[in-house]
Amino acid sequence: MRAKPITRGAWDFGGVLIDWNAEYLYRKMIPDEKERHFFLTQVCTLDWHYLHDAGVSFEENAQKLLPRYANDPRMQSLIRAWGERYDEMNRGPIQGAVDILTELCGAGIKNYGITNWPKGSWPPPKGRFPFLSLFEDIVVSSSEGVTKPNPKIFEILIERTGADPLHTFFVDDKQKNVDAAAEFGFTALLFTTPEALRSELIELGLPLSKRTQRCQPSSLPTTIIKT
């Protein structure tokens, strides 16, 4: 039995509760796989996108790319689509994980969000993601000007919520974020599937049933790592 029981949870969104992938939008816009791969790895890259999470607007960030393609209207349209059609990158909830969150909240466990999310697209449509109302508080990177795994964002979570890391689990789909949370003393879990997460949380003593949820893996290749 743990000397410090887990009584709270902190959740990443993209890749844990929300199925996000830039491919969901750009498969519609760039049917050719090689061309799409080039665009997502050489034009609108992951490093470029992380600036949105840090608080740079879509419009401002696009201006870093658009002059390179001043004579290519199609490329300019593709770049602008990142901001204009961002919600199309969100396929929907990862239902098995949302079921776990809902069950924990129903059992009286307080839960918080801590997400790298772009400026200009927060909050996502609550009609698509009603589980957002379950959180006691949500720390959004673009609102704070700092992204995971920077220690500052975990300090903000602790200061705002009063969550004691030694009593709180943290779940994320990025190992670097899991490692950063562990440095603060969180019981940090790397998300792989809802089934695995449920088993891990049960082992930690969380009040969950042992039923499993079917995972809905993406049918698309992951060219860009999820946020």
C-alpha positions as CSV (number, residue, x, y, z in Angstrom):
1,M,0.0,0.0,0.0
2,R,1.3,3.5,-0.9
3,A,2.3,5.7,1.9
4,K,1.0,8.6,-0.1
5,P,-2.3,7.6,-1.7
6,I,-3.2,9.1,-5.1
7,T,-6.2,11.3,-4.7
8,R,-6.0,13.6,-7.8
9,G,-5.3,13.4,-11.5
10,A,-3.6,15.7,-14.1
11,W,-4.2,15.0,-17.8
12,D,-2.7,15.9,-21.1
13,F,-5.2,16.4,-23.9
14,G,-3.9,15.7,-27.4
15,G,-3.0,12.1,-27.7
16,V,-4.6,11.1,-24.4
17,L,-8.2,12.5,-24.3
18,I,-8.4,13.9,-27.8
19,D,-7.3,12.2,-31.0
20,W,-5.2,14.9,-32.7
21,N,-3.2,14.5,-35.9
22,A,-2.4,17.0,-38.6
23,E,-2.9,14.2,-41.1
24,Y,-6.6,14.3,-40.5
25,L,-6.7,17.7,-42.2
26,Y,-3.9,17.4,-44.7
27,R,-4.9,14.1,-46.1
28,K,-7.9,16.0,-47.5
29,M,-5.8,18.8,-48.9
30,I,-2.7,16.8,-50.1
31,P,-3.7,13.4,-51.4
32,D,-0.2,12.4,-52.5
33,E,1.6,10.8,-49.5
34,K,5.1,12.0,-50.5
35,E,4.0,15.5,-51.0
36,R,2.1,15.5,-47.7
37,H,5.1,14.1,-45.9
38,F,7.3,16.9,-47.3
39,F,4.8,19.6,-46.3
40,L,4.5,18.3,-42.7
41,T,8.2,17.7,-42.1
42,Q,9.8,20.5,-44.2
43,V,7.2,23.3,-44.3
44,C,4.7,23.3,-41.4
45,T,7.1,21.4,-39.0
46,L,6.6,20.2,-35.5
47,D,9.0,22.9,-34.2
48,W,7.1,25.6,-36.1
49,H,3.8,24.3,-34.6
50,Y,5.1,24.3,-31.0
51,L,5.3,28.1,-31.2
52,H,1.5,28.1,-31.4
53,D,1.5,26.1,-28.1
54,A,3.8,28.7,-26.6
55,G,1.4,31.6,-27.4
56,V,2.3,32.7,-30.9
57,S,-0.8,33.3,-33.0
58,F,-1.5,31.3,-36.2
59,E,-1.4,34.5,-38.2
60,E,1.9,35.7,-36.8
61,N,3.5,32.3,-37.2
62,A,2.3,31.9,-40.8
63,Q,4.2,35.1,-41.7
64,K,7.4,33.2,-41.1
65,L,6.6,30.9,-43.9
66,L,4.4,32.7,-46.4
67,P,7.2,35.0,-47.9
68,R,9.1,31.9,-49.0
69,Y,6.1,30.9,-51.2
70,A,5.1,34.3,-52.5
71,N,4.6,32.9,-56.0
72,D,2.9,29.7,-54.9
73,P,-0.8,30.3,-54.0
74,R,-1.5,26.7,-53.3
75,M,1.3,26.4,-50.8
76,Q,0.2,29.6,-49.1
77,S,-3.3,28.2,-48.8
78,L,-2.0,25.0,-47.2
79,I,0.0,27.0,-44.7
80,R,-3.0,29.2,-43.8
81,A,-5.2,26.2,-43.4
82,W,-3.2,25.2,-40.3
83,G,-4.9,28.0,-38.4
84,E,-8.1,28.3,-40.4
85,R,-9.0,24.6,-40.2
86,Y,-7.2,23.6,-37.1
87,D,-10.2,21.9,-35.5
88,E,-10.2,19.4,-38.4
89,M,-7.0,17.9,-37.0
90,N,-9.0,16.8,-33.9
91,R,-10.8,13.6,-34.9
92,G,-12.7,13.4,-31.6
93,P,-12.4,12.1,-28.1
94,I,-10.4,9.0,-27.2
95,Q,-13.4,7.4,-25.6
96,G,-11.7,4.8,-23.5
97,A,-9.6,7.5,-21.8
98,V,-12.6,9.8,-21.4
99,D,-14.5,6.9,-19.8
100,I,-11.8,6.7,-17.2
101,L,-11.8,10.4,-16.5
102,T,-15.6,10.3,-16.1
103,E,-15.5,7.4,-13.8
104,L,-12.9,9.0,-11.6
105,C,-14.8,12.3,-11.4
106,G,-17.9,10.3,-10.4
107,A,-16.0,8.7,-7.6
108,G,-15.0,12.1,-6.2
109,I,-11.4,12.3,-7.6
110,K,-10.5,15.8,-8.6
111,N,-8.9,16.1,-12.1
112,Y,-7.0,18.9,-13.8
113,G,-6.0,19.5,-17.4
114,I,-2.4,20.5,-18.4
115,T,-2.2,20.9,-22.1
116,N,0.0,22.2,-24.8
117,W,-2.7,23.9,-26.9
118,P,-2.4,26.6,-29.6
119,K,-3.4,30.2,-29.2
120,G,-6.5,31.0,-31.1
121,S,-8.1,27.5,-30.9
122,W,-8.8,27.3,-27.2
123,P,-11.2,26.3,-26.0
124,P,-12.1,23.5,-28.5
125,P,-15.8,23.1,-29.2
126,K,-17.5,21.9,-26.0
127,G,-20.1,20.2,-28.2
128,R,-17.5,17.9,-29.5
129,F,-15.6,17.6,-26.1
130,P,-18.2,17.8,-23.3
131,F,-15.7,16.1,-20.9
132,L,-13.9,19.5,-20.6
133,S,-16.5,20.5,-18.0
134,L,-15.3,17.7,-15.7
135,F,-12.0,19.4,-14.9
136,E,-11.6,21.5,-11.8
137,D,-9.1,23.7,-13.7
138,I,-7.1,23.6,-16.9
139,V,-3.6,25.0,-17.5
140,V,-3.3,25.9,-21.2
141,S,0.3,26.5,-22.5
142,S,-0.6,29.2,-24.9
143,S,-2.4,31.2,-22.2
144,E,0.6,30.9,-19.9
145,G,3.3,31.4,-22.5
146,V,5.1,28.2,-21.5
147,T,4.9,24.6,-22.7
148,K,5.5,21.2,-21.3
149,P,8.1,20.0,-20.5
150,N,9.2,23.3,-19.1
151,P,9.1,23.0,-15.3
152,K,7.3,26.4,-15.0
153,I,4.0,24.9,-16.4
154,F,4.0,22.3,-13.6
155,E,4.7,25.0,-11.1
156,I,1.6,26.9,-12.4
157,L,-0.5,23.8,-12.0
158,I,0.6,23.3,-8.4
159,E,0.2,26.9,-7.5
160,R,-3.2,27.3,-9.1
161,T,-4.8,24.1,-7.9
162,G,-3.0,23.3,-4.7
163,A,-2.4,19.8,-6.0
164,D,0.3,17.9,-4.1
165,P,2.4,16.0,-6.7
166,L,2.9,13.2,-4.2
167,H,-0.9,12.6,-4.2
168,T,-1.4,13.2,-7.9
169,F,-1.0,11.1,-11.0
170,F,0.0,12.8,-14.3
171,V,-0.7,11.2,-17.7
172,D,0.8,12.3,-21.0
173,D,1.7,10.6,-24.3
174,K,5.2,12.2,-24.5
175,Q,8.0,10.6,-22.5
176,K,9.8,14.0,-22.1
177,N,6.7,15.4,-20.4
178,V,6.3,12.3,-18.2
179,D,9.9,12.6,-17.2
180,A,9.5,16.3,-16.3
181,A,6.4,15.6,-14.2
182,A,8.2,12.9,-12.4
183,E,10.9,15.4,-11.4
184,F,8.2,17.2,-9.4
185,G,7.1,14.0,-7.6
186,F,4.0,13.3,-9.7
187,T,3.2,9.6,-10.3
188,A,3.8,10.1,-14.0
189,L,2.3,7.7,-16.5
190,L,3.1,7.4,-20.2
191,F,-0.2,6.9,-22.1
192,T,-0.3,4.1,-24.7
193,T,-3.9,2.8,-24.6
194,P,-7.0,3.3,-22.4
195,E,-6.8,-0.3,-21.3
196,A,-3.2,0.1,-20.1
197,L,-4.0,3.3,-18.3
198,R,-7.0,1.8,-16.6
199,S,-4.8,-1.1,-15.3
200,E,-2.1,1.3,-14.1
201,L,-4.5,3.5,-12.2
202,I,-6.2,0.5,-10.6
203,E,-2.8,-0.7,-9.4
204,L,-2.3,2.8,-7.9
205,G,-5.5,2.3,-5.9
206,L,-7.8,4.5,-7.9
207,P,-11.5,3.7,-7.7
208,L,-12.0,2.2,-11.2
209,S,-13.8,-0.9,-12.4
210,K,-11.7,-3.5,-14.1
211,R,-13.8,-3.3,-17.3
212,T,-11.8,-2.5,-20.5
213,Q,-12.6,0.0,-23.2
214,R,-11.9,-0.7,-26.9
215,C,-9.1,1.6,-28.1
216,Q,-9.8,3.5,-31.4
217,P,-6.4,3.8,-32.9
218,S,-5.8,6.2,-35.7
219,S,-6.0,4.6,-39.2
220,L,-3.7,7.3,-40.5
221,P,0.1,7.3,-40.5
222,T,1.5,9.6,-37.9
223,T,3.8,12.0,-39.8
224,I,3.6,14.6,-37.0
225,I,3.8,13.7,-33.3
226,K,0.7,14.6,-31.5
227,T,0.7,17.7,-29.3
